[in-house]
Amino acid sequence: MHNASTDYNSQQAAVQNVTILGATGTIGVQTLEVISQHPQRFKVFALTASTNVNSLFKLCKKHTPQYAVMLDANAATELTAQLKDANVGTIVLQGEHALSEVAAHESVDVVMAAIVGAAGLHPAMAAAKAGKRILLANKETLVMAGNLFMQAVADGGATLLPIDSEHNAIFQVMPSVKRENLADSGVKRVLLTASGGPFRNASLAELQAVTRAQALNHPNWVMGPKITIDSATMMNKGLEVIEAHWLFNAAPSQIDVVIHPQSIIHSMVEYIDGSVLAQLGNPDMRTPIAYGLGYPDRLHSGVSGLDLVKIGRLDFSEPDPIRFPCLRLAYEALKVGGTAPAILNAANEIAVEAFLAEEIGFMDIHAIIESVLLASQIDAVTSIEQLVAVDASARRAAKDWLKHKYSSMPAQTLKVVIK
Ligand SMILES: NC(=O)c1ccc[n+]([C@@H]2O[C@H](COP(=O)([O-])OP(=O)(O)OC[C@H]3O[C@@H](n4cnc5c(N)ncnc54)[C@H](OP(=O)(O)O)[C@@H]3O)[C@@H](O)[C@H]2O)c1
């Protein structure tokens, strides 16, 4: 273990209180691993989970936060009992509202937004309005409500740091003045790298027969089940294209995806003079997490140094829109704008759940999303309440598809909205 006092600038920094939304998940646990290396710099204020009592109990025992939040009421009762038996003084709160409360609490400095899916939207908005430093892993917040969220960040005086490794890489290689105004900044385009997932070289016929276990076996990254399936379909990259649009004010034509199977270059920015700047590192989320926690300082993350000689080569190729139609759908939803990305996201969440439950095949995932998008009325985004209703309606339409397999979905064209 390194000596934490050697962190650049760490001795001057005051202790910061951190809330981790989605503490029991892959990102949540890795965040706690980084925080544990810097006890003089960070204090865990609140940890949250949905139903996973045993994991949250262990984390509370180790990190003794002031608050723990369980979404589920029975889980909250169980956690309260376990903590009492173990003599841990953490106060247990319950429900959706409590997630937002610990994100916006006046004692909190930093919020790691690492809940999976649309469920992360409300607490991330609460953190933005309360002016927190937000470490945003939950890309679905920006996919659903990019304009409203970015506005809330600006109005609330929050600091937004992207944790998705690709956006974190872009953030690292683009000076802040350019990030704020991509159009006039000399940036030609951003290049999101993609591993291509476990089926990078699979034929269409092979993709039809893909199993849940094969899809959950990502070659480079250890992640939660939803994002792992999203990586296999390349919807993850599609969601990241939409995320990059909002974070860097980039037009769809300024965002390209390049397949890079080694996942060593985490993304790049190309400038008009021909320079391409890249951020490299081993594929380990503790690097972007440490960057977000320490920014603008650099902190030890526990990630081993990059050995390029050992890696030997870095490969690149174009994504295939025929075998990976989810990427195309995400670009289309972004170009249509308005509520289309929220519909795409909701239909994707239902389709991925159904695939994980082994109710549908791998190539049904994009078919469901496309059907729901085609059958939906697309409007300009006006409020979070509207987006919550749009999300619910798209989920119903996707479930309808699952019940009736296409038959109930009217064939329509995507209704374009003026943003
Ligand atoms: N994993 C990565 O390497 C990675 C990389 C980049 C971006 N991200 C993004 O980070 C987010 C988290 O990903 P992950 O891989 O860490 O997910 P994960 O391992 O599945 O963890 C999800 C976390 O969210 C909680 N949760 C689930 N549903 C919830 C709900 N309805 N309300 C409140 N909390 C809920 C879970 O609690 P329980 O344990 O109780 O279910 C868990 O703590 C996703 O948006 C993902 O796209 C992840």
The ligand as an ORCA input file, in Angstrom:
! r2SCAN-3c Opt
* xyz 0 1
  N     -19.295     -1.205    -14.035
  C     -18.564     -0.420    -14.801
  O     -17.384     -0.705    -15.055
  C     -19.152      0.836    -15.377
  C     -18.376      1.602    -16.256
  C     -18.899      2.804    -16.746
  C     -20.183      3.198    -16.382
  N     -20.926      2.421    -15.545
  C     -22.280      2.845    -15.208
  O     -22.383      2.923    -13.785
  C     -23.698      2.557    -13.363
  C     -23.568      1.403    -12.359
  O     -23.017      0.285    -13.034
  P     -22.536     -1.010    -12.230
  O     -21.880     -1.867    -13.228
  O     -21.771     -0.604    -11.004
  O     -23.960     -1.643    -11.813
  P     -24.263     -2.795    -10.781
  O     -23.012     -3.528    -10.419
  O     -25.400     -3.572    -11.318
  O     -24.746     -1.988     -9.463
  C     -25.907     -1.233     -9.482
  C     -26.121     -0.539     -8.149
  O     -27.369      0.183     -8.229
  C     -28.265     -0.282     -7.201
  N     -29.619     -0.274     -7.752
  C     -30.122     -1.089     -8.708
  N     -31.403     -0.749     -8.995
  C     -31.706      0.296     -8.174
  C     -32.880      1.079     -7.992
  N     -34.007      0.844     -8.690
  N     -32.840      2.091     -7.089
  C     -31.710      2.315     -6.356
  N     -30.571      1.606     -6.501
  C     -30.567      0.610     -7.398
  C     -27.774     -1.684     -6.877
  O     -28.221     -2.087     -5.592
  P     -28.406     -3.673     -5.229
  O     -27.004     -4.215     -5.098
  O     -29.159     -3.675     -3.943
  O     -29.166     -4.277     -6.366
  C     -26.266     -1.486     -6.967
  O     -25.790     -0.838     -5.804
  C     -24.462      2.189    -14.642
  O     -25.193      3.301    -15.061
  C     -23.363      1.873    -15.645
  O     -23.752      2.121    -16.980
  C     -20.433      1.255    -15.040
*
